[in-house]
Structure formats: C-alpha cells, structure tokens
C-alpha cells in the first residue's frame, strides 16, 4: 500500500477524516522552514502539502504569494528543497508528502530528472497547479513510473466529462476546490456539492480532499459532512507564519496549536 492508501485506511478504521496543512518550502528561510514543517507534523497533521517556491504562483492569493516571495528572497534553491524534503521524510517516515508545483519548475529540471529526485527524497505525490487536466495526464504517466501519485485539481463546476478524466488519471487523492478563484482564507469556503463527490466516487476516483477557504474547525466538519475524506488548509497556516516572522518559537507553537485544533474537528 502507498502511504496515502495506508493513511486513508487507518483514518476510515478510526472513523476520522484527514487534515492536511500547506506551507511553502523555504518560507521564511530554509532553516526555519524545516522547523515549521516539523511543527505541523507534531501538531497532528495526517499528511503534508508543500509548495515549491515560484515567482508567479497564479493559483494562489496574496498570503501564499508573499510566502513564495519570502522563500525566494531568502535564497531558497532546489538543493535546499531536496535537503528539507529528505529531512522531513527522515523525521516522519510514514506521513504522506505531497508537492504543489508549477509546470515551469518541472520543465526547468526536466520531467524525468525532477520526478527521479522527488522519488529519491521520499515524495508521495505531485500536483501541478497551472496545467489543464488533459495536459497533466502526460506528467501523470511519468510520475507513476517513479511510484509518485499524480494529484489532480477538480473545480466546483466540473462537467461529467472532466470528472471522469480526473478520476481516470488521478491517484493518491483528488484536490476538490470548495469554490472558484485563488487560494485565500479571507474568502470563505462554500458548501461543497455532495453530488460532485459522489460522482467522483462513481468514476472510481481516489479519496477527495477539499481545499480553498478552509480556515476554521467548522470548515473541516462541513467538508467531512459533505462526504469529503478530509480537508486542506493553506492560507490560514501561512498567515500564522507571516504574523510571527520575528518570533520563531511563538510561530512554531501557534502552528502546532492550529493544526491540533483543525485535526480535532476530523
């Protein structure tokens, strides 16, 4: 079983859903970034979604855009990212590690080389945020050759045809958007359509995690109540990092507390 399969099976057995926090690797700097990710794990995260810093993160709102810029301004390099991922895997051997990347980062390294390196450091999944489903399918083939799951985004207005394409090509989990637009905790999640989740299941899709606007324990409960297998929170997590840039100890403690509160809602 993959780490995702093991995680979802264990959660189902315990009658719980998944809580998955997101941060950008290298924010606010590579050294503190590792401490932050460890704090998320210590707080009780079921899995991780980690962004690779990019200069033009078009799917993200201002909070995560600033995180990308902080990471780049701190001089975060590809080798730093690999080092952090390797240390995270050593710290938590069983936790699923998912990456959110933009296509240019893969092209820059060469797809085969990129996925080989990610396999070597223990990455479980890669989601490419800025390519359509049809285009992402060819990356999925390369990912699977390296035992890496290819995660796909499913928009809230997906057609039946798109739902089928996502289900057929996606593995690990489906990232279902709770609303249209870009990431951001300031725009609340919308009630997810249970019908959409049911249709994905009918097409044989992997478990569904709901994202965008997840910032409170009640949002996690609503996601699970609609049939999702868990929830992803990004901007609310990154906002804690941003508010505590001058106090690293307080930063990691507040992150642990936030994850614990969100996890308790599962």
C-alpha positions as CSV (number, residue, x, y, z in Angstrom):
1,X,0.0,0.0,0.0
2,X,1.1,3.6,-0.7
3,X,1.4,6.0,2.2
4,X,-1.9,7.6,1.1
5,X,-3.7,4.3,1.0
6,X,-2.4,3.4,4.4
7,X,-3.4,6.8,5.8
8,X,-6.9,6.7,4.4
9,X,-7.5,3.1,5.5
10,X,-6.3,3.9,9.1
11,X,-8.5,7.0,9.3
12,X,-11.5,5.1,8.0
13,X,-11.0,2.4,10.5
14,X,-10.9,5.1,13.3
15,X,-13.9,6.9,11.9
16,X,-11.9,10.1,11.2
17,X,-11.1,12.3,8.3
18,X,-7.7,13.8,7.2
19,X,-6.4,17.2,8.0
20,X,-3.6,18.4,5.6
21,X,-1.8,21.7,6.2
22,X,0.0,23.5,3.4
23,X,3.1,25.7,3.5
24,X,5.7,26.8,1.0
25,X,9.1,25.2,1.3
26,X,11.8,27.8,2.2
27,X,9.3,30.2,3.9
28,X,10.6,32.3,5.6
29,X,14.0,30.8,5.1
30,X,15.2,27.2,4.6
31,X,16.3,26.6,8.2
32,X,13.1,27.9,9.7
33,X,11.0,26.2,7.0
34,X,12.2,22.8,8.3
35,X,11.2,23.7,11.9
36,X,7.8,24.8,10.6
37,X,7.1,21.6,8.8
38,X,8.1,19.5,11.8
39,X,5.7,21.7,13.9
40,X,2.9,20.7,11.5
41,X,3.7,17.1,12.0
42,X,4.0,17.4,15.7
43,X,0.6,19.2,15.8
44,X,-1.1,16.1,14.3
45,X,-1.1,16.6,10.5
46,X,-2.2,13.5,8.7
47,X,-0.3,14.4,5.5
48,X,1.5,17.4,4.2
49,X,1.1,19.5,1.1
50,X,4.2,21.5,0.4
51,X,4.6,24.2,-2.2
52,X,7.8,24.7,-4.2
53,X,8.6,28.5,-4.3
54,X,7.8,30.1,-7.6
55,X,7.9,33.7,-8.9
56,X,4.4,33.7,-10.4
57,X,2.1,31.4,-8.4
58,X,-1.1,32.2,-10.4
59,X,-3.3,29.8,-8.4
60,X,-2.6,31.5,-5.1
61,X,-3.9,34.5,-3.3
62,X,-1.8,37.3,-1.7
63,X,-0.9,35.4,1.5
64,X,0.7,32.4,-0.3
65,X,2.1,34.7,-3.0
66,X,4.1,36.5,-0.2
67,X,5.3,33.2,1.1
68,X,6.7,32.3,-2.3
69,X,8.5,35.7,-2.4
70,X,9.9,35.3,1.1
71,X,11.3,31.9,0.2
72,X,12.9,33.2,-3.0
73,X,14.2,36.3,-1.3
74,X,15.8,34.1,1.4
75,X,17.7,32.4,-1.4
76,X,15.9,29.0,-1.3
77,X,17.5,26.8,-4.0
78,X,16.4,23.5,-5.5
79,X,19.1,21.7,-3.5
80,X,17.7,23.3,-0.3
81,X,14.3,22.0,-1.2
82,X,15.7,18.5,-1.6
83,X,17.5,18.7,1.7
84,X,14.4,19.8,3.5
85,X,12.3,17.1,1.9
86,X,14.9,14.4,2.8
87,X,15.0,15.6,6.4
88,X,11.2,15.7,6.7
89,X,11.0,12.1,5.4
90,X,13.6,11.0,7.9
91,X,11.6,12.8,10.7
92,X,8.3,11.2,9.8
93,X,8.8,8.1,7.7
94,X,5.1,7.2,7.3
95,X,3.5,10.6,6.6
96,X,2.4,11.2,3.0
97,X,4.3,14.2,1.5
98,X,2.6,15.9,-1.4
99,X,4.0,18.7,-3.5
100,X,2.2,21.5,-5.2
101,X,4.3,22.8,-8.1
102,X,4.0,25.0,-11.2
103,X,4.9,23.5,-14.5
104,X,7.9,25.7,-15.3
105,X,9.7,24.2,-12.3
106,X,9.4,20.8,-13.7
107,X,10.4,21.9,-17.2
108,X,13.4,23.7,-15.8
109,X,14.8,20.5,-14.3
110,X,13.5,18.1,-17.0
111,X,10.5,15.9,-16.1
112,X,12.4,12.7,-15.8
113,X,15.1,14.3,-13.6
114,X,12.5,16.1,-11.5
115,X,10.5,13.0,-10.7
116,X,13.6,10.9,-10.1
117,X,14.9,13.4,-7.5
118,X,11.5,13.6,-5.8
119,X,11.3,9.8,-5.6
120,X,14.7,9.7,-4.1
121,X,13.8,12.1,-1.2
122,X,10.5,10.3,-0.4
123,X,7.8,12.4,-2.1
124,X,4.5,10.7,-2.4
125,X,2.5,12.9,-4.8
126,X,2.9,15.9,-7.2
127,X,0.1,18.3,-8.1
128,X,0.8,20.7,-11.0
129,X,-1.3,23.8,-10.3
130,X,-1.2,25.5,-13.7
131,X,-1.8,22.9,-16.4
132,X,-5.2,21.6,-17.6
133,X,-6.3,18.1,-16.9
134,X,-5.6,16.9,-20.4
135,X,-2.1,18.3,-20.4
136,X,-1.4,17.0,-16.8
137,X,-2.2,13.4,-17.9
138,X,1.2,13.1,-19.6
139,X,3.0,14.2,-16.4
140,X,0.9,11.6,-14.5
141,X,2.4,8.8,-16.7
142,X,6.0,9.9,-15.8
143,X,5.0,10.3,-12.1
144,X,3.7,6.8,-11.9
145,X,6.9,5.4,-13.4
146,X,8.6,6.8,-10.3
147,X,6.0,5.5,-7.9
148,X,4.7,9.0,-7.3
149,X,1.0,9.7,-7.3
150,X,-0.3,12.4,-9.7
151,X,-2.9,14.5,-7.9
152,X,-5.4,16.5,-10.0
153,X,-7.5,19.5,-9.1
154,X,-11.2,19.3,-9.6
155,X,-13.1,22.6,-9.9
156,X,-16.5,23.0,-8.3
157,X,-18.2,23.4,-11.7
158,X,-16.6,20.3,-13.3
159,X,-18.6,18.7,-16.1
160,X,-19.3,15.0,-16.1
161,X,-16.6,14.5,-18.7
162,X,-14.0,16.4,-16.6
163,X,-14.9,14.4,-13.5
164,X,-14.3,11.2,-15.5
165,X,-10.9,12.5,-16.7
166,X,-9.9,13.4,-13.2
167,X,-11.0,10.0,-11.8
168,X,-9.2,8.1,-14.6
169,X,-5.8,9.9,-14.3
170,X,-5.6,11.0,-10.6
171,X,-4.1,8.9,-7.9
172,X,-3.4,9.5,-4.2
173,X,-6.2,11.9,-3.7
174,X,-8.4,14.4,-5.6
175,X,-8.0,18.0,-4.7
176,X,-11.5,19.3,-4.9
177,X,-11.9,23.1,-4.8
178,X,-14.6,24.4,-2.5
179,X,-15.0,27.5,-4.6
180,X,-13.7,29.1,-7.7
181,X,-10.8,31.7,-7.7
182,X,-7.4,31.6,-5.9
183,X,-6.3,30.4,-2.5
184,X,-7.1,32.6,0.5
185,X,-8.7,32.3,4.0
186,X,-10.3,35.7,3.6
187,X,-12.8,34.2,1.1
188,X,-14.8,31.6,3.0
189,X,-15.3,28.1,1.6
190,X,-18.6,27.4,0.0
191,X,-20.7,24.4,0.9
192,X,-19.2,21.6,-1.2
193,X,-21.5,19.7,-3.6
194,X,-22.0,16.2,-2.2
195,X,-23.2,15.2,-5.7
196,X,-19.8,16.1,-7.1
197,X,-18.0,13.9,-4.5
198,X,-20.5,11.1,-5.2
199,X,-19.9,11.3,-9.0
200,X,-16.1,11.2,-8.5
201,X,-16.6,8.0,-6.4
202,X,-18.8,6.5,-9.1
203,X,-16.0,7.1,-11.7
204,X,-13.5,5.3,-9.4
205,X,-11.6,8.4,-8.2
206,X,-9.3,8.2,-5.1
207,X,-10.4,9.8,-1.9
208,X,-11.3,13.5,-2.0
209,X,-9.7,16.3,0.0
210,X,-11.4,19.7,0.0
211,X,-9.4,22.9,-0.2
212,X,-9.7,26.7,-0.6
213,X,-11.0,28.8,2.2
214,X,-10.5,26.1,4.9
215,X,-9.6,28.2,8.0
216,X,-11.7,27.0,10.9
217,X,-12.6,23.7,12.5
218,X,-16.2,24.2,11.4
219,X,-15.0,24.2,7.8
220,X,-13.4,20.8,8.3
221,X,-16.6,19.4,9.8
222,X,-18.6,20.7,6.8
223,X,-16.2,19.2,4.3
224,X,-16.4,15.8,6.0
225,X,-20.2,16.1,6.4
226,X,-20.5,16.6,2.6
227,X,-18.6,13.3,2.0
228,X,-15.0,14.5,1.6
229,X,-12.3,12.3,3.1
230,X,-10.5,15.3,4.6
231,X,-9.6,19.0,4.2
232,X,-6.5,21.0,3.2
233,X,-5.7,24.4,4.8
234,X,-3.1,26.7,3.3
235,X,-3.6,30.4,3.6
236,X,-4.7,30.2,7.3
237,X,-1.5,28.2,8.1
238,X,0.8,30.6,6.1
239,X,-0.8,33.6,7.8
240,X,0.4,32.3,11.1
241,X,4.0,32.1,9.7
242,X,3.7,35.7,8.4
243,X,2.3,37.1,11.7
244,X,5.3,35.6,13.7
245,X,8.3,36.3,11.5
246,X,10.1,38.0,14.4
247,X,9.4,35.2,16.9
248,X,10.2,31.7,15.7
249,X,9.3,29.9,19.0
250,X,5.9,31.5,19.0
251,X,5.5,30.8,15.3
252,X,6.0,27.0,15.7
253,X,3.9,26.8,18.8
254,X,0.9,28.6,17.2
255,X,1.2,26.4,14.2
256,X,1.1,23.3,16.4
257,X,-1.9,24.6,18.2
258,X,-3.7,25.5,14.9
259,X,-3.1,22.0,13.4
260,X,-4.3,20.3,16.6
261,X,-7.5,22.4,16.6
262,X,-8.2,21.6,13.0
263,X,-7.4,17.9,13.4
264,X,-9.7,17.7,16.4
265,X,-12.6,18.6,14.0
266,X,-12.0,15.4,12.0
